[in-house]
Amino acid sequence: MTSIRLSQSPVSKLAAVAIFTLLSVALMILLSDKASAHGYVEGPASRAALCKSGQNTDCGAIVYEPQSLEAPKGFPAAGPADGKIASAGGAFPKLDEQSASRWTKVNISSGTNTFTWKFTAAHATSNWKYYITKANWNPNAALTRDSFDLTPFCSVNYGGKQPPTSYTDTCNVPARSGYHVILAVWDIADTANAFYNVIDVNFSGSTPTDTQAPTAPTGLTASSKTATSVSLSWGASTDNVGVTGYRVFNGSSVVANVSGSTLNYNVTGLTPSTAYTFSVKAIDAAGNLSAASNTLNVTTDAPPANDTVAPTAPGGLHVMGTPTSSSINLMWNASTDNVGVTGYRIYQGTTLVATVSGTTTSYNVTGLTANTSYTFKVHAFDAAGNQSAASTVTGKTADASAAPAWAVNTAYTVGSLVTYNGSVYECLQPHTSLAGWEPSNVPALWKLK
């Protein structure tokens, strides 16, 4: 047999290597950009979260970014199309594969349950809403609006505030049996989008009379610490039904909510050479809270005397969403440092407008003038006082609107314009306004202009 061997010139080999390198860098940049956005349900773990942890398989790219399930808000009138609800519009099509056996289920009971969101970037928030599939839904058909009871079983208004890195809603889940899907929707206040997470659950029975709290977590220790962080770990609690989460306390303040399968947490953004007191409590599906673990007193390390290395400049600084006539929302990617990033300083021109913690990567600048351009800078700094180079962005506020302010007990027609919290909204359906029907809370009635 005669074999033919093709030779390849050194120049061709170098060109191929260069192309591969460029593609790899581009992919890493793409993934790092997406990693800054934005949040997912950590407990009970969503379909995407279980893909990230490896408990769901053959998931596609969502394993790298479970926080990126973003689509237009307004569900059920708007939002992702039927058949693409799980993927928030089709960007991650593997998530839309639906059958009774396709996905790992999280055991749950009807009654009081805690839903924990993990945010990788905070957003001003209108509300959270939670929907559940109908009692007679078909688990082997694509998820559509007809699969769900379109009246949310839980709705939590948040008034445009920014939630902490970890946020918990306590909701009363309706009675169901067997496999069902819960759709959790996080509506953003200052953009036209929302985040959609489906949670595959298996109902093991209602526990309306469960009053037994979990046992206290044991053996709380600090596995490591730095000048600005403490890594905590603890032993698992037990419960007559099941532990659904843990709350981490600094003194009497909750610093984190983690899932029932998580037995560690890294507390960041601390002050060097400072004493802290930590404890942990367990919680079950009925909302029963355990006694506290042992109390752990930890003093953070002093900053290195010879630390002269400044953090990297915040990456990807940009204007998030549409500015209002009086505010511009800034967002950036986290800086890195040889010891730890303590915080960020936000400047409007040369004027310092805010200092935020090292775990915060967004800030809404308010009190601005309509139809005006502003230049903002963000610096990171560490415990030794080293400050990074600046990241800079320019944004322009919206024109002042002549539209009247939204008011209760007012009749609005389709196309009516109002102002609310510095933004202009257009009426989508005729109605008479009621308290609680503020434009940011009812996307079925109003849309941002």
Secondary structure, DSSP 4 states (H G I P E B T S, - for coil): ---------HHHHHHHHHHHHHHHHHHHHHHHHHTTS-EEEEETTPHHHHHHHTSS-S-GGGGG-GGG-EEES-TTTSSSPTT-TTTTTTTSGGGG---TTSSPPEEE-SEEEEEEEEESS---EEEEEEEEE-TT--TTS---GGGEEEEEEEEEE-TTPPP-SEEEEEEEEPP--EEEEEEEEEEESSSSEEEEEEEEEEE----TT--PPPPPPEEEEEEEE-SS-EEEEEEPP--SS-EEEEEEEETTEEEEEEETT--EEEE-SPPTT-EEEEEEEEEETT--BPPP---EEEEPPPPPTT--PPPPPPEEEEE-S---SS-EEEEEEPP--SS-EEEEEEEETTEEEEEEETT--EEEE-SPPTT-EEEEEEEEEETT--BPPPEEEEEEPPPPP-SPBP-TT-EE-TT-EEEETTEEEEE-S-EE--TT--TTT-TTTEEE-
